[in-house]
Amino acid sequence: MDPTTRLEHDLRIIFAIQSLRAFGYGFASVVLGAALADGGLSDGQVGLVFAAILAGNALVSIAIGLTGDRLGRRRAYVLLLCVMSAAGVAYALSDSVVVALTGTLSTDANESGPLTSLEQAMMGGAAPEIRARVFGRYNAVAYLAGAVGALAGGGPALIRERIPNLPTDQRWLLVLAVAGIASVALTRRLSPAIDARTERSTAPLRRSRSEVSRLAMLFGLDAFAGGFVVSTFVVFWFGRRFGASAELMGLVLFGSGLLQALSSIASGRLASRFGLLPTMVFTHLPSNVLLILIPAMPTLGAASAMLLLRSTLSQMDVPARQAYVTALVDPEERTAAAAFTNTARYLVRPFGAAGAGVLMQAVAVGAPFVVAGVLKSVYDVLLFARFRRVPLPEEHASGRGNPAEPPEGG
């Protein structure tokens, strides 16, 4: 198998695994959010639950950043998928929410801790002229599968109206275990080419160390802001503010995921035409304004419409951001750069999630939306000001003109 064909094959496998995982996380976000809304926990306790999920991602991301390449990407990938399955079983069968939230669970479909870092490093071998589109398609797969999972997440409550003896919401998180097992089976088809093993304890960051460090700090600010409004919080807030049911929020998140999937594909095309950094910044700023307006909406319909409108823009920066990190560094720095920047994001997100609980108690239930929107806008301004004059290495610059199409996936 020639290198191009082999890469296309590996990308398809990664997209398939991403779709299974995203379906599970989309399903879990609705089920968990509804369970928390009905579970009698205080706002502060709910914030701590979100923080526990994000903290688990951060801790494991640090470990992968230090040992991932030394262990081997495929082996680390399998290990993490097994941990994801075990965490799903632990949560589904445990009487304590906090005890179960210690593995590779996720509050969002498209970002799932160290698994995302490994996948970004694996996809970094895509040709520069198609890289932005590959990352766009990768995220589109996640949003679409997560949307279907969110839609399915409203099913247990709907069915329970007709079959009262159906298992409780918590038991349905066994879906995560099934998704993890199926993903492990798919990893057997990955080629050895993605398994960049090394005897070093950490991957090198030489030429790009200072720029990656600055990016990590800025990405951390964005992630801290995003921690205030994770998907599970959104389901909880709509339930608390408007009495929205799990079935309805499953439909809303399904629509949101569809819009995000389409915008991810558009992001790749915009990045190829206008550049990665402009795409990151100038699609993100208006979405922050829409985020701030959500709690000001007087009705469930208006708030849902504002959330969906924001979904058309809010994640267009993600494929461009991932491709930008890959383009900025040398090939041998990709694993370290992905792990470093993603770990920075995962480390600070729990503080945003915990802060959401504090804001709900001390200020207003809708305050996390406003704070998140303001902080994200500050991030956009700082990012553009700092990196607009930093040239990408010519050989890694995002393609212009007539780029080849990336392989179909998902």
Secondary structure as GFF3:
##gff-version 3
##sequence-region A 1 410
A	DSSP	alpha_helix	3	38	.	.	.	ID=ss1
A	DSSP	alpha_helix	43	71	.	.	.	ID=ss2
A	DSSP	alpha_helix	73	93	.	.	.	ID=ss3
A	DSSP	alpha_helix	97	100	.	.	.	ID=ss4
A	DSSP	alpha_helix	114	123	.	.	.	ID=ss5
A	DSSP	alpha_helix	128	153	.	.	.	ID=ss6
A	DSSP	alpha_helix	155	160	.	.	.	ID=ss7
A	DSSP	three_ten_helix	169	173	.	.	.	ID=ss8
A	DSSP	alpha_helix	174	187	.	.	.	ID=ss9
A	DSSP	three_ten_helix	192	194	.	.	.	ID=ss10
A	DSSP	alpha_helix	209	226	.	.	.	ID=ss11
A	DSSP	three_ten_helix	227	229	.	.	.	ID=ss12
A	DSSP	alpha_helix	231	242	.	.	.	ID=ss13
A	DSSP	alpha_helix	246	274	.	.	.	ID=ss14
A	DSSP	alpha_helix	276	293	.	.	.	ID=ss15
A	DSSP	three_ten_helix	294	296	.	.	.	ID=ss16
A	DSSP	alpha_helix	300	311	.	.	.	ID=ss17
A	DSSP	alpha_helix	317	328	.	.	.	ID=ss18
A	DSSP	three_ten_helix	331	333	.	.	.	ID=ss19
A	DSSP	alpha_helix	334	362	.	.	.	ID=ss20
A	DSSP	alpha_helix	367	387	.	.	.	ID=ss21
A	DSSP	three_ten_helix	394	396	.	.	.	ID=ss22
###
